[in-house]
Amino acid sequence: MSALADEYDLPVSRQQRDLTVGALMAALLPGTPNIGDRVTLGTVELVIRDMRDGEIAEVGLILEPGRPHLLPPGLLSRAQAVARRLRRRPVSVDGTAESAERRPSRLTAFWHALIRRR
């Protein structure tokens, strides 16, 4: 983390400089980290791109983050994951199982509208 902090002049403490980028993100995020979770440090935004064995394996770097997120870190990606799981569940229509992916749910439409507002 210290090399990244020096390169981009990030506001991190001495203790945080000794951590890996993944360890710092895990410490800053509430709950269990997931792919897509974001942490903003100064003018840089870190995004979890890959997880392996419950550990952060790959992190992306956004140099010009957009407007600040209205939701706490990780909440949007978790809600999107729940919506994806719900869409995959079969829906019974007249005794036959049908995929709910044919039309977006109200929750999906809400999240898409929220994302577009950013």
N, C-alpha and C positions, 0 to 999 in steps of 0.2 A: 504494500500500500504506500510505503514511503516514496518509491519511485514515481508512482502515479500522482501522488500529492505534490511532489516537487515539479513534475512536468506541467501540471495544470493548475498549480497554486490552489489546492483544495484545503478547505478548513477542517483539518483533522487533528486530534490531540496526539501527544507523544505516544500514548498507549495504543491508539488506533493505527499509528504509522507502522508498528511492529506486526500487525495482523496481515493476513492475506486479504485480497479484495473480497473473496467469498466469505471469509470469516467476519469481516467488518459488515458486509451486507446482512449476514445471518443475525448478527448482534443488533443491527438497527431495525430490522423488520419485525413486526409483531407476529408471533406464532411461527409456524413452519414455512420456510421459504418455498416458493413455487416458481416455475418458469413464467416469465413475464413480469414478475415483481420488480419494482423500481425504487431506487433510492437517489435522491437529489443531494449532491454535495457541491455547494457553491454554484458555479455555472455549468456543471457537468451532471449528467444523469446516468446512473449505472443500471443496467437491465439484466436480469438473469436470463440467459439464453439456453442453458442446458444444466440438467441435474443428473448425477450418477450416485447411486447408493445413498440417497438422502443428502448428499453434499452438493454444493454449488460447484459445477465443473467448468462453466463458461459464462463470462460476463461481457455484455456489450457496453459500449460507451457512446453516449449522445452528447455532442459538444454544444449544441444549441437547443436545450430543452424548451418545449413550448410553455404555455401558461402553467402555473402550478396546478397540481391535481387537487380536485375538491374532495377526493376520498382519501382515507388513510392508505399508506403504502400497502400494496398487496390485496386490498379489498376488491378492486375492479377485476383483477385477474382471477381471483377466487370465485367471484360471482359469474364471470364468463365461463369458468370451468363447470360450475353447477348447471348453468344454462345448457352447455353442450351435453352434459350427461342426461339432463331431462329430455332434450330433443331426441336422444338416441333410444329412449325407452319406448317400447311398443305401446300403441294406443288402440284400444278395442273399439271398433266401429261396426255395429251390427254383427258382432260375434267374430269378426276377422281382425287380426293384428295388422296394424298399419303404422308405418314410421311417422313420427311427428315432424320429421324434417321437411315434409312437403310444404308446410306453411310456418312462418316464424311465430313463436309464441309472443304474448304481450311483454313478457320479461325480456326476451331477445330484442324486440322492437324498442323497448325502453333503453336498454344498454347501448344499442346502436345510435339512438338519438343522443344519449349522453356523451358518447365518444365523439360524435360529429360536432358537438358544441365546443369541444376543446379547441 
